[in-house]
Amino acid sequence: MSCTSMGWAMLDVMIVALLVVTVKLGAIASIQVHSGLYIFGFGVILLMTVTGKVSKLVQQSAR
């Protein structure tokens, strides 16, 4: 199973939803994106990367 075939985790869906809401509300209200959103996004990407690598290692060790 490669990283591209893995399903989306709930954190992935949440970060996409937060970004969509931020863009959509920009026309209605004044929105300021602070560093927390960027740190959270980085954490999600890091978690996806680590999960993919661990999954590969587990599959290789099972053979």
Contact map, one row per residue, 1 for C-alpha under 8 A:
111011000000000000000000000000000000000000000000000000110000000
111111000000000000000000000000000000000000000000000100010000000
111111000000000000000000000000000000000000000000100100000000000
011111000000000000000000000000000000000000000000000000000000000
111111100000000000000000000000000000000000000000000000000000000
111111110000000000000000000000000000000000000000000000000000000
000011111000000000000000000000000000000000000000000000000000000
000001111101100000000000000000000000000000000000000000000000000
000000111111100000000000000000000000000000000000000000000000000
000000011111110000000000000000000000000000000000000000000000000
000000001111111000000000000000000000000000010000000000000000000
000000011111111100000000000000000000000000010000000000000000000
000000011111111110000000000000000000000000000000000000000000000
000000000111111111000000000000000000000000000000000000000000000
000000000011111111100000000000000000000110010000000000000000000
000000000001111111110000000000000000000000000000000000000000000
000000000000111111111000000000000000000000000000000000000000000
000000000000011111111100000000000000000000000000000000000000000
000000000000001111111110000000000000000000000000000000000000000
000000000000000111111111000000000000000000000000000000000000000
000000000000000011111111100000000000000000000000000000000000000
000000000000000001111111110000101000000000000000000000000000000
000000000000000000111111111000000000000000000000000000000000000
000000000000000000011111111100000000000000000000000000000000000
000000000000000000001111111111100000000000000000000000000000000
000000000000000000000111111111100000000000000000000000000000000
000000000000000000000011111111000000000000000000000000000000000
000000000000000000000001111111000000000000000000000000000000000
000000000000000000000000111111100000000000000000000000000000000
000000000000000000000000111111110000000000000000000000000000000
000000000000000000000100110011111000000000000000000000000000000
000000000000000000000000000001111100000000000000000000000000000
000000000000000000000100000000111111100000000000000000000000000
000000000000000000000000000000011111110000000000000000000000000
000000000000000000000000000000001111111000000000000000000000000
000000000000000000000000000000001111111100000000000000000000000
000000000000000000000000000000001111111110000000000000000000000
000000000000000000000000000000000111111111000000000000000000000
000000000000000000000000000000000011111111100000000000000000000
000000000000001000000000000000000001111111110000000000000000000
000000000000001000000000000000000000111111111000000000000000000
000000000000000000000000000000000000011111111100000000000000000
000000000000000000000000000000000000001111111110000000000000000
000000000011001000000000000000000000000111111111000000000000000
000000000000000000000000000000000000000011111111100000000000000
000000000000000000000000000000000000000001111111110000000000000
000000000000000000000000000000000000000000111111111000000000000
000000000000000000000000000000000000000000011111111100000000000
001000000000000000000000000000000000000000001111111110000000000
000000000000000000000000000000000000000000000111111111000000000
000000000000000000000000000000000000000000000011111111100000000
011000000000000000000000000000000000000000000001111111110000000
000000000000000000000000000000000000000000000000111111111000000
000000000000000000000000000000000000000000000000011111111100000
100000000000000000000000000000000000000000000000001111111110000
110000000000000000000000000000000000000000000000000111111111000
000000000000000000000000000000000000000000000000000011111111100
000000000000000000000000000000000000000000000000000001111111110
000000000000000000000000000000000000000000000000000000111111111
000000000000000000000000000000000000000000000000000000011111111
000000000000000000000000000000000000000000000000000000001111111
000000000000000000000000000000000000000000000000000000000111111
000000000000000000000000000000000000000000000000000000000011111
